[in-house]
Amino acid sequence: MKKVSLTILLVCCTLALAAQDSAIKVNYRGATPTISDFVWAYLCEIVKDGDDVDCYNESEGAFKNAWLRHRKGQPQNEGCTLTIDEKNGYVCYESRYEEHLLKVEACYWNEADKKHKLFAINVACFSNGKYSPGQFDGIAFYRYNNATKKMVDTEDTGIDRALGTDDGAWISYALPHSGKDIVMTKWWTETGKQKQRTLKWNGRRFE
């Protein structure tokens, strides 16, 4: 019985250490972090110094290149825009080429317990105005702890990250530029049918 308890303890310690290692430190000035602080912390973790940002991840590498241009006061590349709305806690990077659009969004929510924030990053590709998922498409969430100033990947959000359904539809998400709710859209490519659903924020998760 003692051996079993010790094994369980070791497993728990290993998982705790793994969670600590995967935590992303958010550096900021002022009372609380801004959306820019969250985005920069995320990008610095995803694309490490010395990595080739053009090859590491086509979508987020392009996003980081655009962010670096912004930090240096340089104009964006042709066909690219970067919107940073600190007041509403929202960022959107768009890259257009002919009929193709890459869209990377980020935002965060203050949780009801006033101890955490939820940060989201969303990648979606479109072609001729219709969802056309690429290799790196998808939505990810990180829960930020006000006390530790770190955020960790979380699936406790009420949202299934699957990009497809059993009946052949693709799923895309749109983060809120204003407001708090996420819009989920199902796309049936063969029929052209679309169906939207609003995922309501309840202070901790989405319903």
C-alpha positions as CSV (number, residue, x, y, z in Angstrom):
1,M,0.0,0.0,0.0
2,K,2.9,2.4,0.8
3,K,4.5,1.6,-2.5
4,V,1.3,2.5,-4.4
5,S,0.9,5.7,-2.4
6,L,4.6,6.6,-3.1
7,T,4.0,5.9,-6.8
8,I,1.0,8.2,-6.9
9,L,2.9,10.9,-5.1
10,L,5.8,10.7,-7.6
11,V,3.4,10.9,-10.5
12,C,1.7,13.9,-9.0
13,C,5.0,15.6,-8.4
14,T,6.1,14.9,-12.0
15,L,2.9,16.4,-13.4
16,A,3.3,19.4,-11.2
17,L,6.8,20.0,-12.4
18,A,5.7,19.5,-16.0
19,A,3.0,22.2,-15.5
20,Q,5.6,24.6,-14.0
21,D,8.0,24.0,-16.9
22,S,5.3,24.7,-19.4
23,A,4.2,27.9,-17.7
24,I,4.7,31.2,-19.6
25,K,6.0,34.1,-17.6
26,V,4.2,37.4,-18.5
27,N,6.3,40.5,-17.9
28,Y,4.6,43.8,-17.7
29,R,4.7,47.3,-16.2
30,G,1.9,48.9,-14.4
31,A,-0.9,47.4,-12.3
32,T,-2.0,44.6,-14.6
33,P,-0.8,43.1,-17.9
34,T,-2.2,44.3,-21.2
35,I,-3.1,42.3,-24.3
36,S,0.2,43.3,-25.7
37,D,2.0,41.8,-22.7
38,F,0.1,38.6,-23.1
39,V,0.8,38.4,-26.9
40,W,4.5,39.2,-26.5
41,A,4.9,36.6,-23.8
42,Y,3.2,34.0,-25.9
43,L,5.2,34.7,-29.0
44,C,8.5,34.7,-27.2
45,E,7.6,31.2,-25.9
46,I,6.3,29.8,-29.1
47,V,9.2,31.1,-31.3
48,K,12.3,31.1,-29.2
49,D,15.3,33.4,-29.9
50,G,17.4,32.0,-32.6
51,D,14.6,30.2,-34.3
52,D,13.7,30.9,-37.9
53,V,10.3,32.6,-37.5
54,D,9.6,32.0,-41.2
55,C,9.8,28.3,-40.8
56,Y,9.0,27.5,-37.2
57,N,5.2,27.9,-37.6
58,E,4.0,29.6,-40.8
59,S,1.0,31.3,-39.1
60,E,2.5,32.3,-35.7
61,G,5.9,33.0,-37.3
62,A,4.3,35.5,-39.6
63,F,2.4,36.9,-36.6
64,K,5.7,37.3,-34.6
65,N,7.4,39.0,-37.6
66,A,4.5,41.5,-37.8
67,W,4.8,42.1,-34.0
68,L,8.6,42.7,-34.3
69,R,7.9,45.2,-37.0
70,H,5.4,47.0,-34.8
71,R,7.9,47.1,-31.9
72,K,10.6,48.5,-34.1
73,G,8.2,51.1,-35.6
74,Q,8.5,49.6,-39.1
75,P,5.6,49.4,-41.6
76,Q,4.0,46.0,-42.1
77,N,4.6,44.0,-45.2
78,E,2.3,44.4,-48.2
79,G,-1.1,42.8,-47.6
80,C,-0.5,42.6,-43.9
81,T,-2.3,44.5,-41.1
82,L,-1.9,44.5,-37.3
83,T,-4.6,45.8,-35.1
84,I,-3.9,46.3,-31.4
85,D,-6.8,47.5,-29.3
86,E,-5.4,47.8,-25.7
87,K,-8.7,49.2,-24.3
88,N,-10.7,46.2,-25.4
89,G,-7.9,43.7,-24.9
90,Y,-7.9,42.5,-28.5
91,V,-5.3,42.0,-31.2
92,C,-5.8,40.9,-34.8
93,Y,-3.1,40.1,-37.5
94,E,-4.3,39.6,-41.1
95,S,-2.2,38.6,-44.1
96,R,-3.9,38.7,-47.5
97,Y,-2.6,37.2,-50.7
98,E,-5.0,37.1,-53.7
99,E,-8.1,35.2,-52.5
100,H,-6.4,33.9,-49.3
101,L,-6.6,35.3,-45.8
102,L,-4.7,34.3,-42.7
103,K,-6.2,35.7,-39.5
104,V,-4.6,35.5,-36.1
105,E,-6.6,36.9,-33.2
106,A,-5.8,37.2,-29.5
107,C,-7.7,38.5,-26.5
108,Y,-8.2,37.9,-22.8
109,W,-11.0,37.8,-20.2
110,N,-10.9,38.8,-16.5
111,E,-12.3,35.9,-14.5
112,A,-14.9,36.3,-11.9
113,D,-12.7,35.2,-9.0
114,K,-10.4,38.2,-9.7
115,K,-7.4,35.9,-9.3
116,H,-7.1,34.7,-12.9
117,K,-7.4,35.8,-16.5
118,L,-8.0,33.7,-19.6
119,F,-5.9,34.4,-22.7
120,A,-6.9,33.0,-26.1
121,I,-5.0,32.8,-29.4
122,N,-7.0,31.8,-32.5
123,V,-5.6,31.0,-36.0
124,A,-8.0,30.7,-39.0
125,C,-7.4,30.6,-42.8
126,F,-10.0,31.6,-45.4
127,S,-10.2,31.4,-49.2
128,N,-12.7,33.4,-51.2
129,G,-14.5,34.3,-47.9
130,K,-14.9,30.7,-46.9
131,Y,-13.1,28.8,-44.1
132,S,-10.2,26.9,-45.5
133,P,-8.3,25.4,-42.5
134,G,-4.5,25.3,-42.7
135,Q,-2.0,23.1,-40.9
136,F,-1.8,25.4,-37.8
137,D,-5.4,26.5,-37.6
138,G,-7.2,26.2,-34.2
139,I,-7.9,27.9,-30.9
140,A,-5.8,27.7,-27.7
141,F,-6.4,29.0,-24.2
142,Y,-4.0,29.9,-21.4
143,R,-5.1,30.6,-17.8
144,Y,-3.1,33.4,-16.2
145,N,-2.5,33.5,-12.4
146,N,-2.4,37.0,-11.0
147,A,-0.2,35.9,-8.1
148,T,2.4,34.0,-10.0
149,K,2.3,36.2,-13.1
150,K,2.4,33.0,-15.2
151,M,0.0,31.4,-17.6
152,V,-0.4,27.7,-18.5
153,D,-2.3,25.9,-21.3
154,T,-5.8,24.9,-20.3
155,E,-8.6,22.9,-21.7
156,D,-11.0,23.9,-18.8
157,T,-12.9,26.4,-21.0
158,G,-16.1,24.7,-22.0
159,I,-14.9,24.7,-25.7
160,D,-14.0,21.6,-27.6
161,R,-10.9,22.4,-29.7
162,A,-11.9,20.0,-32.5
163,L,-11.9,21.6,-36.0
164,G,-14.3,19.1,-37.5
165,T,-17.6,17.4,-36.9
166,D,-18.8,13.9,-37.6
167,D,-21.1,15.1,-40.3
168,G,-18.2,16.6,-42.3
169,A,-18.3,20.3,-41.2
170,W,-15.3,22.4,-40.4
171,I,-15.3,24.6,-37.3
172,S,-13.9,28.1,-37.0
173,Y,-13.9,30.5,-34.1
174,A,-14.0,34.3,-34.0
175,L,-12.8,36.1,-30.8
176,P,-14.6,39.2,-29.5
177,H,-13.2,42.6,-30.5
178,S,-15.8,44.0,-28.1
179,G,-18.0,42.1,-25.7
180,K,-17.0,38.8,-24.1
181,D,-18.5,36.0,-26.2
182,I,-16.9,33.8,-28.9
183,V,-18.7,33.0,-32.2
184,M,-18.3,29.4,-33.5
185,T,-19.1,28.8,-37.1
186,K,-19.7,25.4,-38.7
187,W,-18.9,25.2,-42.5
188,W,-20.1,22.5,-44.8
189,T,-17.8,22.8,-47.8
190,E,-19.8,20.5,-50.1
191,T,-23.1,22.4,-49.7
192,G,-21.8,25.8,-48.7
193,K,-24.0,25.8,-45.7
194,Q,-23.0,27.7,-42.6
195,K,-24.3,27.6,-39.0
196,Q,-23.2,30.0,-36.2
197,R,-23.5,29.6,-32.5
198,T,-22.5,32.2,-29.8
199,L,-20.5,30.8,-26.9
200,K,-21.4,32.8,-23.8
201,W,-18.7,33.8,-21.2
202,N,-19.8,33.1,-17.6
203,G,-16.8,34.4,-15.8
204,R,-14.8,31.2,-15.9
205,R,-15.8,29.2,-19.0
206,F,-18.0,29.4,-22.1
207,E,-21.5,27.9,-22.4
